[in-house]
């Protein structure tokens, strides 16, 4: 027998048992069970934790090498110590209670089961098999799986204050995973704290993508990622250099959790004196809105969102949340590139005589330049438009000039797929509605948590139009020529988005002809661009219309072009070219 075989069998067995344990923990949390069954589950949790502890110790004994202190060893040591301390405290309290203490409050035990599952499954090599699924198919199925699991979790009795239908649960899960924010039931009143925690978990997974977490865990515990997986992720993110994939993934996670933590702290400071909330409620509010803002989800624990009377005039809170969702919508790769550029510029100022910090050309790459300029221009256009159309409208309730400015800036920025509102959306003037639809359609930047056709797509379309008007045969910007494949991809994305939105408007209008057409159009643009803004129409949708909007949200999140790539086989490139013919266009 191979010496490693017993360990592999133990690892596989622990993975299977821990998966069952995670499922049992969710059922235990989501349903009201009898006492004897809770005690039985509790014993099962302890058995899983013990099994994981044995597997971890066996992992180091099997190596028969001197213990190397690295990040994995430190992680195992810290988690092992935490679990031992947890068990000591747990059994001490259980013994002092005469073995009669209820077991339904031990959340830490369930967390330990989840950590065991993550640790054991990450010790296996993760690889995307092109023969089974291409990257686009895996990307779509991962989102679809999370949506379906999320819908089932939201239907659990302990997740809601009163039962909801499967259609409503599916709609809410789709809206959360696709970081949209459209709701058919009130998040604040229809979901318990447990249900709201499920929603924020779905938002976090949907914002970053389950593949990001799986790949990073595989890299962290195994020290590397297979070549096939790197190739697949590079294809999905259109990364030009495959070697930077792992570094980029780490930067994405660090930036995400760092910004969310900072935003949560600042949000807490801005609401520290908010009446009617205790410490735990303020902490949950801060964490929930920090994640929802950075992921551009737009979900809130208040029934009317940030338009609530307690928050409507809290301008520091609005600035914090606005900056957070703009940062999240900028795009992970662009944020990392911008941070590196700013760090280099700071180092040049501080150490201007040091040869290590000499000028580096193109440190801020062309993607970042196009995105930042386009985003800034759209934000300025939106601000000017809102101030013009709504100064004596929805902004009139803000008495001060800076209050109007902040509210106008927030209203202009939130269509960039954020979904938060600090004004009555149903009271918008018609020109503002049209401007908002336009901004929603463009959306956020590529490789971000936001949706829409993306700022780079819009910028390429504008540049291509200008080059045609000037009689140029190439699209050039910043002394660089835009690749033909980028132009083709941009126009494909644009017309496919209008096709999906138009089809959605047609189906909803056919099913509910009594609905106001402009509200239906607004809803479909908001759904496709994963914005979450609504003219108070979502709750009036029928079950069929809810399914239509759910499909639009899902297609908008994964991308219609990605769906085509997943469904159509790639044709081999032929080593010939047909004669070129010019088609009459105008």
C-alpha positions as CSV (number, residue, x, y, z in Angstrom):
1,X,0.0,0.0,0.0
2,X,1.3,3.4,-0.9
3,X,2.2,5.3,2.4
4,X,0.1,8.4,1.3
5,X,-3.0,6.3,0.6
6,X,-4.4,6.3,4.2
7,X,-4.0,10.1,4.4
8,X,-5.7,10.6,1.1
9,X,-8.6,8.4,2.1
10,X,-8.9,10.3,5.4
11,X,-8.8,13.6,3.5
12,X,-11.5,12.5,1.1
13,X,-13.6,11.1,4.0
14,X,-13.2,14.4,6.0
15,X,-14.2,16.4,2.9
16,X,-17.4,14.4,2.4
17,X,-18.3,14.5,6.1
18,X,-17.6,18.2,6.4
19,X,-19.8,19.0,3.4
20,X,-22.6,17.1,5.1
21,X,-21.7,19.1,8.3
22,X,-22.1,22.4,6.6
23,X,-25.4,21.4,5.2
24,X,-26.6,20.2,8.6
25,X,-25.4,23.5,10.2
26,X,-27.5,25.4,7.7
27,X,-30.5,23.3,8.3
28,X,-29.9,23.6,12.1
29,X,-29.8,27.4,11.8
30,X,-32.7,27.7,9.3
31,X,-35.2,25.5,11.0
32,X,-36.6,25.1,14.5
33,X,-35.7,21.6,15.4
34,X,-36.4,19.4,18.4
35,X,-34.0,19.4,21.3
36,X,-32.8,15.8,20.8
37,X,-32.1,16.4,17.2
38,X,-30.1,19.5,18.0
39,X,-28.0,17.5,20.5
40,X,-27.4,14.8,17.9
41,X,-26.3,17.5,15.4
42,X,-24.0,19.0,18.0
43,X,-22.3,15.7,18.6
44,X,-21.8,15.4,14.8
45,X,-20.2,18.9,14.7
46,X,-17.7,17.9,17.4
47,X,-16.9,14.7,15.5
48,X,-16.2,16.7,12.3
49,X,-13.9,19.1,14.2
50,X,-12.0,16.2,15.8
51,X,-11.7,14.5,12.4
52,X,-10.3,17.7,10.8
53,X,-7.9,18.1,13.7
54,X,-6.6,14.5,13.2
55,X,-6.3,15.1,9.4
56,X,-4.3,18.3,10.0
57,X,-1.9,16.7,12.4
58,X,-1.6,13.7,10.1
59,X,-0.7,16.0,7.2
60,X,2.5,17.1,9.1
61,X,3.4,13.7,10.4
62,X,3.2,12.2,6.9
63,X,5.8,14.6,5.5
64,X,8.6,13.4,7.8
65,X,10.4,16.7,7.2
66,X,11.4,19.4,9.5
67,X,8.5,21.8,10.2
68,X,8.8,24.8,8.1
69,X,7.1,27.9,9.5
70,X,5.1,29.4,6.6
71,X,1.7,31.0,6.2
72,X,-0.1,27.6,6.0
73,X,1.6,26.3,9.2
74,X,0.8,29.5,11.0
75,X,-2.9,29.2,9.8
76,X,-3.1,25.6,11.0
77,X,-1.5,26.5,14.3
78,X,-3.8,29.5,15.0
79,X,-7.0,27.6,13.9
80,X,-5.9,24.6,15.9
81,X,-5.3,26.7,19.0
82,X,-8.6,28.5,18.5
83,X,-10.6,25.3,18.1
84,X,-8.9,23.7,21.2
85,X,-9.8,26.9,23.3
86,X,-13.3,26.8,21.9
87,X,-13.8,23.2,22.9
88,X,-12.3,23.8,26.4
89,X,-14.7,26.7,27.0
90,X,-17.6,24.8,25.5
91,X,-17.2,21.6,27.6
92,X,-16.5,23.7,30.7
93,X,-19.7,25.6,30.3
94,X,-21.5,22.3,29.4
95,X,-20.1,20.6,32.5
96,X,-21.0,23.5,34.8
97,X,-24.6,23.4,33.6
98,X,-24.9,19.8,34.5
99,X,-24.9,18.7,30.8
100,X,-28.3,20.5,30.4
101,X,-27.1,23.7,28.6
102,X,-29.0,24.2,25.3
103,X,-26.8,23.7,22.2
104,X,-28.7,25.9,19.7
105,X,-26.5,29.0,20.4
106,X,-23.1,27.7,19.6
107,X,-22.4,29.6,16.4
108,X,-18.6,29.2,16.9
109,X,-18.9,25.4,16.7
110,X,-20.6,25.7,13.3
111,X,-18.0,28.2,12.1
112,X,-15.3,25.6,13.1
113,X,-17.1,23.0,10.9
114,X,-17.0,25.4,8.0
115,X,-13.3,26.2,8.5
116,X,-12.6,22.4,8.6
117,X,-14.4,22.0,5.3
118,X,-12.4,24.9,3.7
119,X,-9.1,23.6,5.0
120,X,-9.7,20.0,3.8
121,X,-11.1,20.8,0.3
122,X,-8.3,23.3,-0.3
123,X,-5.7,20.6,0.2
124,X,-6.7,19.1,-3.1
125,X,-5.5,20.3,-6.5
126,X,-8.2,22.6,-8.1
127,X,-8.2,22.6,-11.9
128,X,-10.6,23.6,-14.6
129,X,-11.0,20.9,-17.1
130,X,-11.6,22.3,-20.6
131,X,-12.7,18.9,-21.8
132,X,-15.7,19.0,-19.4
133,X,-16.5,22.7,-19.2
134,X,-15.0,25.7,-20.9
135,X,-14.3,28.8,-18.8
136,X,-17.5,30.6,-19.8
137,X,-19.7,27.6,-19.0
138,X,-18.0,27.2,-15.6
139,X,-18.5,30.9,-14.9
140,X,-22.2,30.7,-15.7
141,X,-22.9,27.5,-13.8
142,X,-21.1,28.8,-10.7
143,X,-23.4,31.8,-10.6
144,X,-26.4,29.7,-11.3
145,X,-25.6,27.3,-8.6
146,X,-25.1,30.0,-6.0
147,X,-28.4,31.6,-7.0
148,X,-30.3,28.3,-6.6
149,X,-28.7,27.5,-3.3
150,X,-29.3,31.0,-2.1
151,X,-33.0,30.8,-3.0
152,X,-33.4,27.6,-1.0
153,X,-31.6,29.1,2.0
154,X,-33.8,32.2,2.0
155,X,-36.9,30.0,2.1
156,X,-35.9,28.5,5.4
157,X,-38.3,29.4,8.2
158,X,-35.6,31.1,10.4
159,X,-34.5,33.3,7.5
160,X,-37.8,35.1,7.2
161,X,-40.3,36.7,9.6
162,X,-43.1,35.1,7.5
163,X,-42.9,32.6,4.7
164,X,-42.1,33.8,1.1
165,X,-42.8,32.0,-2.2
166,X,-40.1,30.3,-4.2
167,X,-40.4,33.0,-6.9
168,X,-39.7,35.7,-4.4
169,X,-36.8,33.8,-2.8
170,X,-35.4,33.2,-6.3
171,X,-35.8,36.8,-7.3
172,X,-34.1,38.0,-4.1
173,X,-31.2,35.5,-4.4
174,X,-30.7,36.5,-8.1
175,X,-30.7,40.2,-7.1
176,X,-28.2,39.5,-4.4
177,X,-25.8,37.3,-6.3
178,X,-26.0,39.5,-9.4
179,X,-25.4,42.5,-7.0
180,X,-28.5,44.3,-8.3
181,X,-30.6,45.4,-5.4
182,X,-34.1,45.1,-6.8
183,X,-36.4,43.7,-4.2
184,X,-39.9,42.2,-4.2
185,X,-40.1,41.8,-0.4
186,X,-38.8,44.3,2.2
187,X,-35.3,43.3,3.2
188,X,-35.7,45.0,6.6
189,X,-39.0,43.5,7.7
190,X,-39.4,40.2,5.8
191,X,-35.9,38.8,6.6
192,X,-34.5,38.0,10.0
193,X,-30.9,38.8,10.9
194,X,-30.0,35.3,9.8
195,X,-31.7,35.9,6.4
196,X,-30.0,39.2,6.0
197,X,-26.7,37.5,6.7
198,X,-27.5,35.0,3.9
199,X,-28.2,38.0,1.6
200,X,-24.9,39.7,2.4
201,X,-23.0,36.4,1.9
202,X,-24.6,36.0,-1.5
203,X,-23.7,39.6,-2.3
204,X,-20.0,39.1,-1.4
205,X,-19.8,35.8,-3.4
206,X,-21.6,37.4,-6.3
207,X,-19.4,40.5,-6.3
208,X,-16.1,38.7,-6.3
209,X,-17.2,35.4,-8.0
210,X,-16.9,32.0,-6.4
211,X,-14.0,31.2,-8.7
212,X,-11.9,33.9,-7.0
213,X,-12.4,32.3,-3.6
214,X,-11.8,28.8,-4.8
215,X,-8.6,29.7,-6.7
216,X,-7.2,31.8,-3.8
217,X,-7.8,29.0,-1.3
218,X,-6.2,26.5,-3.6
219,X,-3.2,28.8,-4.1
220,X,-2.9,29.6,-0.3
221,X,-2.8,26.0,0.9
222,X,-1.2,24.3,-2.1
223,X,1.3,27.1,-3.0
224,X,0.3,27.3,-6.6
225,X,-2.5,27.1,-9.2
226,X,-2.5,24.7,-12.2
227,X,-1.6,26.1,-15.6
228,X,-5.0,25.1,-16.9
229,X,-6.8,27.1,-14.2
230,X,-4.6,30.1,-14.8
231,X,-5.4,29.9,-18.5
232,X,-9.1,29.6,-17.8
233,X,-9.3,32.6,-15.5
234,X,-7.2,34.7,-17.9
235,X,-9.7,33.9,-20.6
236,X,-12.6,34.9,-18.4
237,X,-11.1,38.2,-17.3
238,X,-9.4,38.9,-20.7
239,X,-6.1,39.2,-18.8
240,X,-3.2,40.0,-21.2
241,X,-0.5,38.3,-19.0
242,X,-1.4,35.0,-17.5
243,X,1.6,35.1,-15.1
244,X,0.0,38.0,-13.2
245,X,-3.2,36.1,-12.5
246,X,-2.5,34.9,-8.9
247,X,-1.0,38.3,-8.0
248,X,-4.1,40.0,-9.3
249,X,-6.4,37.6,-7.4
250,X,-4.6,38.3,-4.2
251,X,-4.7,42.1,-4.8
252,X,-8.5,41.8,-5.5
253,X,-9.1,40.1,-2.2
254,X,-6.9,42.4,-0.2
255,X,-8.4,45.5,-1.7
256,X,-12.0,44.3,-1.3
257,X,-11.8,43.3,2.3
258,X,-9.5,46.3,3.1
259,X,-11.9,48.8,1.6
260,X,-15.0,47.1,3.1
261,X,-13.4,47.2,6.6
262,X,-12.5,50.9,6.3
263,X,-15.9,51.7,4.9
264,X,-17.6,49.8,7.8
265,X,-15.6,51.8,10.4
266,X,-16.4,55.1,8.7
267,X,-20.1,54.3,8.4
268,X,-20.2,53.3,12.1
269,X,-18.7,56.7,13.0
270,X,-21.2,58.5,10.8
271,X,-24.2,56.8,12.6
272,X,-22.8,56.5,16.1
273,X,-25.6,58.8,17.5
274,X,-28.4,57.4,15.4
275,X,-31.4,57.0,17.6
276,X,-33.2,53.7,18.1
277,X,-30.2,51.5,17.4
278,X,-28.1,49.6,19.9
279,X,-24.4,48.7,19.5
280,X,-24.9,45.4,17.8
281,X,-27.4,46.9,15.4
282,X,-25.1,49.7,14.5
283,X,-22.2,47.3,13.9
284,X,-24.4,45.1,11.7
285,X,-25.7,48.1,9.8
286,X,-22.2,49.3,9.1
287,X,-20.9,45.9,7.9
288,X,-24.0,45.2,5.8
289,X,-23.9,48.6,4.0
290,X,-20.1,48.5,3.5
291,X,-20.3,45.1,1.7
292,X,-23.4,46.2,-0.2
293,X,-21.8,49.5,-1.3
294,X,-18.5,48.1,-2.4
295,X,-20.2,45.3,-4.3
296,X,-22.6,47.8,-5.9
297,X,-25.5,45.8,-4.6
298,X,-27.8,48.5,-3.2
299,X,-29.4,46.3,-0.5
300,X,-30.2,48.1,2.7
301,X,-31.5,47.0,6.2
302,X,-33.9,50.0,6.1
303,X,-37.2,49.7,4.4
304,X,-36.8,52.7,2.2
305,X,-33.0,52.5,2.1
306,X,-31.0,55.6,2.6
307,X,-34.1,57.7,1.9
308,X,-35.2,56.9,5.5
309,X,-35.8,60.1,7.5
310,X,-33.0,59.1,9.9
311,X,-30.4,58.9,7.0
312,X,-31.8,61.3,4.3
313,X,-29.8,64.3,5.6
314,X,-26.7,62.4,6.9
315,X,-24.3,63.8,4.4
316,X,-21.1,62.2,5.8
317,X,-22.8,58.8,5.5
318,X,-23.8,59.5,1.9
319,X,-20.2,60.6,1.0
320,X,-18.8,57.4,2.6
321,X,-21.2,55.1,0.8
322,X,-20.9,57.0,-2.5
323,X,-17.1,56.8,-2.4
324,X,-17.3,53.1,-1.5
325,X,-19.5,52.1,-4.4
326,X,-17.6,54.3,-6.9
327,X,-14.4,52.6,-5.7
328,X,-16.0,49.2,-6.2
329,X,-17.4,50.0,-9.6
330,X,-14.0,51.2,-10.8
331,X,-12.8,47.7,-11.5
332,X,-10.4,45.6,-9.4
333,X,-7.5,45.6,-11.9
334,X,-7.8,49.3,-12.5
335,X,-7.9,50.0,-8.7
336,X,-4.8,47.9,-8.2
337,X,-3.1,49.7,-11.1
338,X,-4.1,53.1,-9.7
339,X,-2.9,52.3,-6.2
340,X,0.5,51.2,-7.6
341,X,0.7,54.4,-9.7
342,X,-0.1,56.6,-6.6
343,X,2.4,54.7,-4.5
344,X,5.1,55.2,-7.1
345,X,4.3,58.9,-7.4
346,X,4.4,59.3,-3.6
347,X,7.8,57.5,-3.5
348,X,9.2,59.8,-6.2
349,X,8.2,62.9,-4.2
350,X,9.6,61.5,-1.0
351,X,12.7,60.0,-2.4
352,X,13.3,62.1,-5.5
353,X,17.1,61.6,-5.4
354,X,16.8,57.8,-5.1
355,X,17.6,56.1,-8.5
356,X,15.1,53.3,-7.6
357,X,12.2,55.6,-8.0
358,X,12.9,57.1,-11.4
359,X,10.2,57.8,-13.9
360,X,8.4,54.7,-15.2
361,X,6.5,55.2,-18.5
362,X,3.0,53.7,-18.8
363,X,2.7,52.8,-15.1
364,X,-0.9,53.9,-15.4
365,X,-1.9,51.7,-18.3
366,X,-4.3,52.6,-21.1
367,X,-7.2,50.7,-19.6
368,X,-6.9,52.8,-16.4
369,X,-6.7,56.0,-18.3
370,X,-9.7,55.4,-20.5
371,X,-11.8,54.2,-17.5
372,X,-10.9,57.1,-15.2
373,X,-11.5,59.7,-17.9
374,X,-14.8,58.2,-19.0
375,X,-16.0,57.6,-15.4
376,X,-15.1,61.2,-14.5
377,X,-16.8,62.6,-17.5
378,X,-20.0,60.6,-16.9
379,X,-20.1,61.6,-13.3
380,X,-19.8,65.3,-14.2
381,X,-22.5,65.0,-16.9
382,X,-24.8,63.3,-14.4
383,X,-24.1,65.9,-11.7
384,X,-24.8,68.8,-14.1
385,X,-28.0,67.1,-15.4
386,X,-29.4,66.4,-11.9
387,X,-28.6,69.9,-10.7
388,X,-30.3,71.4,-13.7
389,X,-33.4,69.2,-13.8
390,X,-34.0,68.7,-10.0
391,X,-32.7,71.8,-8.3
392,X,-36.3,72.8,-7.5
393,X,-37.5,69.2,-7.6
394,X,-36.3,66.4,-5.5
395,X,-33.3,68.4,-4.3
396,X,-35.6,71.2,-2.9
397,X,-35.9,69.5,0.5
398,X,-32.1,70.0,1.1
399,X,-32.0,73.5,2.4
400,X,-28.2,74.1,2.2
401,X,-26.2,74.4,-1.0
402,X,-23.8,71.7,0.0
403,X,-26.7,69.4,0.9
404,X,-28.0,69.9,-2.6
405,X,-24.6,69.3,-4.1
406,X,-24.0,66.1,-2.1
407,X,-27.5,64.8,-2.9
408,X,-27.1,65.7,-6.6
409,X,-23.7,64.0,-6.7
410,X,-25.0,60.9,-5.0
411,X,-28.0,60.8,-7.4
412,X,-25.7,61.2,-10.4
413,X,-23.3,58.5,-9.2
414,X,-25.8,55.8,-8.0
415,X,-27.0,54.8,-11.5
416,X,-23.4,53.6,-12.1
417,X,-24.9,50.3,-10.8
418,X,-24.9,51.2,-7.1
419,X,-28.6,51.1,-6.6
420,X,-28.8,53.2,-3.4
421,X,-31.2,56.1,-3.4
422,X,-31.5,59.1,-1.1
423,X,-34.4,60.7,-3.0
424,X,-37.9,59.6,-4.0
425,X,-37.3,57.9,-7.3
426,X,-41.0,58.1,-8.3
427,X,-40.8,61.9,-8.1
428,X,-37.9,62.2,-10.7
429,X,-38.5,64.6,-13.6
430,X,-38.8,62.9,-17.0
431,X,-35.4,64.3,-18.2
432,X,-33.7,62.9,-15.1
433,X,-35.3,59.5,-15.7
434,X,-33.9,59.5,-19.3
435,X,-30.5,60.6,-18.0
436,X,-30.6,57.9,-15.3
437,X,-31.4,55.2,-17.9
438,X,-28.5,56.3,-20.0
439,X,-26.1,56.2,-17.1
440,X,-27.5,52.8,-16.0
441,X,-26.9,51.4,-19.4
442,X,-23.3,52.4,-19.4
443,X,-22.8,51.2,-15.8
444,X,-19.5,50.6,-14.1
445,X,-16.0,49.7,-15.3
446,X,-14.8,46.2,-16.5
447,X,-13.7,43.6,-14.0
448,X,-15.7,45.3,-11.3
449,X,-18.6,44.4,-9.1
450,X,-20.9,46.6,-11.2
451,X,-22.8,45.9,-14.4
452,X,-23.9,47.7,-17.6
453,X,-22.1,47.6,-20.9
454,X,-19.1,49.1,-19.1
455,X,-17.3,52.5,-19.4
456,X,-14.6,51.1,-21.7
457,X,-17.2,49.7,-24.1
458,X,-18.9,53.1,-24.3
459,X,-15.5,54.9,-24.7
460,X,-14.4,52.6,-27.5
461,X,-17.7,53.2,-29.3
462,X,-17.3,57.0,-29.0
463,X,-13.7,56.8,-30.2
464,X,-14.6,54.6,-33.1
465,X,-17.4,57.0,-34.2
466,X,-15.0,60.0,-34.0
467,X,-12.4,58.1,-36.1
468,X,-15.0,57.3,-38.7
469,X,-16.1,60.9,-38.8
470,X,-12.5,62.1,-39.3
471,X,-12.0,59.5,-42.1
472,X,-9.5,57.5,-40.1
473,X,-9.1,53.8,-40.7
474,X,-7.7,53.1,-37.1
475,X,-8.9,54.0,-33.6
476,X,-6.1,55.7,-31.8
477,X,-5.9,57.1,-28.3
478,X,-3.0,58.1,-26.0
479,X,-0.6,57.2,-28.8
480,X,-1.9,53.6,-28.9
481,X,-4.1,51.8,-31.4
482,X,-7.1,50.0,-30.1
483,X,-7.2,46.4,-31.2
484,X,-9.8,45.4,-33.7
485,X,-11.1,42.6,-31.4
486,X,-11.8,45.1,-28.7
487,X,-13.9,47.2,-31.1
488,X,-15.8,44.2,-32.3
489,X,-16.4,43.0,-28.8
490,X,-17.6,46.5,-27.7
491,X,-20.3,46.8,-30.4
492,X,-21.4,43.2,-29.8
493,X,-21.9,43.9,-26.1
494,X,-23.9,47.1,-26.9
495,X,-26.4,45.6,-29.4
496,X,-26.8,42.4,-27.4
497,X,-27.6,44.4,-24.3
498,X,-30.3,46.4,-26.2
499,X,-31.7,43.1,-27.5
500,X,-32.1,41.6,-24.1
501,X,-33.6,44.7,-22.6
502,X,-36.0,45.2,-25.5
503,X,-37.1,41.5,-25.2
504,X,-37.7,42.0,-21.5
505,X,-39.7,45.1,-22.0
506,X,-41.8,43.3,-24.6
507,X,-42.5,40.3,-22.4
508,X,-43.4,42.3,-19.3
509,X,-45.6,44.7,-21.2
510,X,-47.4,41.8,-22.8
511,X,-48.0,40.1,-19.5
512,X,-49.0,43.3,-17.7
513,X,-50.2,45.9,-20.2
514,X,-51.6,48.1,-17.5
515,X,-48.0,49.0,-16.3
516,X,-46.5,52.4,-17.2
517,X,-44.2,51.8,-20.1
518,X,-41.5,54.2,-19.0
519,X,-41.4,52.4,-15.6
520,X,-41.0,49.0,-17.3
521,X,-38.2,50.4,-19.5
522,X,-36.5,51.8,-16.4
523,X,-36.9,48.5,-14.6
524,X,-35.4,46.4,-17.4
525,X,-32.4,48.8,-17.9
526,X,-31.8,48.7,-14.1
527,X,-32.0,44.9,-14.0
528,X,-29.7,44.3,-17.0
529,X,-27.1,46.8,-15.7
530,X,-27.5,45.3,-12.1
531,X,-28.3,48.7,-10.7
532,X,-31.2,48.2,-8.4
533,X,-33.0,51.5,-8.9
534,X,-36.7,51.3,-9.5
535,X,-39.6,53.7,-10.0
536,X,-41.5,51.8,-7.3
537,X,-42.5,49.1,-9.8
538,X,-40.8,45.9,-8.6
539,X,-43.4,45.0,-6.0
540,X,-46.2,45.3,-8.7
541,X,-44.7,42.7,-11.0
542,X,-46.5,39.4,-11.5
543,X,-44.7,36.0,-11.0
544,X,-44.0,35.8,-14.8
545,X,-42.6,39.4,-14.8
546,X,-40.4,38.6,-11.8
547,X,-39.0,35.6,-13.6
548,X,-38.3,37.8,-16.7
549,X,-36.5,40.4,-14.6
550,X,-34.6,37.6,-12.8
551,X,-33.3,36.3,-16.1
552,X,-32.4,39.8,-17.2
553,X,-30.4,40.4,-14.0
554,X,-28.6,37.1,-14.5
555,X,-27.8,37.7,-18.1
556,X,-26.7,41.2,-17.3
557,X,-24.3,39.9,-14.6
558,X,-22.7,37.1,-16.6
559,X,-22.9,39.0,-19.9
560,X,-24.8,38.1,-23.0
561,X,-21.5,37.7,-24.9
562,X,-20.3,35.2,-22.3
563,X,-23.5,33.2,-22.8
564,X,-22.9,33.1,-26.5
565,X,-19.3,32.0,-26.0
566,X,-20.6,29.3,-23.6
567,X,-23.2,27.9,-26.0
568,X,-21.3,28.2,-29.3
569,X,-18.3,26.1,-30.1
570,X,-15.1,28.0,-31.0
571,X,-14.3,27.6,-34.7
572,X,-10.8,26.9,-35.7
573,X,-9.0,29.8,-37.3
574,X,-8.4,29.1,-41.0
575,X,-5.1,30.0,-42.7
576,X,-6.8,31.9,-45.4
577,X,-8.8,35.1,-46.0
578,X,-11.7,35.7,-48.3
579,X,-11.7,38.8,-50.6
580,X,-12.7,41.9,-48.7
581,X,-16.0,43.6,-49.8
582,X,-17.3,46.9,-48.5
583,X,-21.0,46.8,-47.5
584,X,-23.3,49.9,-48.1
585,X,-24.2,51.2,-44.6
586,X,-25.4,54.8,-45.1
